[in-house]
């Protein structure tokens, strides 16, 4: 694991070392996702957060199932029953 020390500056700002920004593919102005886990903060690029969420969903959805199609089917059924 790559580690670095940095300082918290005025306004709660934190300098992220260049090698970390490069590794995450981050540029000035990019958004990041912060996760508080106990007494630890984890940071990731939004695309990584999406990838992790998709991975979690995949664990619970059978292969070949299109959730978007199921949602549309359910909404259409609800509309017909109203």
C-alpha positions in Angstrom: 0.0 0.0 0.0 1.3 3.4 -1.0 1.2 5.9 1.9 1.9 9.6 2.3 1.7 12.2 5.1 0.0 15.5 4.4 -1.5 18.4 6.5 -5.0 19.6 7.0 -5.0 23.3 6.1 -7.5 26.2 6.7 -11.0 25.4 5.9 -10.4 21.6 6.2 -8.5 21.4 3.0 -6.2 18.4 2.4 -3.5 18.3 -0.2 -3.6 15.0 -2.1 -0.1 14.1 -3.4 0.4 14.2 -7.1 1.1 10.5 -7.4 -2.2 9.7 -5.7 -4.1 12.0 -8.0 -2.4 10.4 -11.0 -3.2 6.9 -9.7 -6.9 7.8 -9.3 -7.0 9.7 -12.6 -8.1 12.9 -10.8 -7.7 16.4 -12.2 -8.3 19.8 -10.6 -12.1 20.3 -10.2 -12.9 16.6 -10.2 -15.3 15.3 -7.6 -14.4 12.5 -5.2 -16.4 10.2 -3.0 -15.5 10.1 0.7 -16.5 7.2 2.9 -16.2 7.3 6.7 -15.6 3.8 8.0 -15.1 3.9 11.8 -12.2 6.2 12.4 -10.9 6.0 8.8 -11.7 8.0 5.7 -11.6 6.4 2.3 -11.6 8.4 -0.9 -12.3 7.2 -4.4 -13.1 8.6 -7.8 -16.9 8.5 -8.6 -16.3 5.9 -11.4 -14.8 3.6 -8.7 -17.8 4.1 -6.4 -20.2 3.3 -9.3 -18.1 0.2 -10.2 -18.3 -1.0 -6.6 -22.0 -0.4 -6.4 -22.5 -2.4 -9.7 -20.4 -5.2 -8.3 -22.6 -5.3 -5.1 -25.8 -5.4 -7.2 -24.4 -8.2 -9.4 -23.9 -10.4 -6.4 -27.6 -10.4 -5.8 -29.0 -10.4 -9.3 -29.0 -13.5 -11.4 -26.9 -13.4 -14.6 -28.9 -12.3 -17.6 -31.4 -10.3 -15.6 -31.9 -6.8 -16.9 -33.0 -4.7 -13.9 -34.0 -1.8 -16.1 -36.4 -4.0 -18.1 -37.9 -5.4 -14.9 -38.4 -1.8 -13.6 -40.1 -0.7 -16.8 -42.3 -3.8 -16.7 -43.3 -3.1 -13.1 -44.0 0.6 -13.8 -46.2 -0.3 -16.8 -48.1 -2.8 -14.7 -48.6 -0.1 -12.0 -49.8 2.4 -14.6 -52.4 -0.1 -16.0 -53.7 -0.9 -12.5 -54.3 2.8 -11.6 
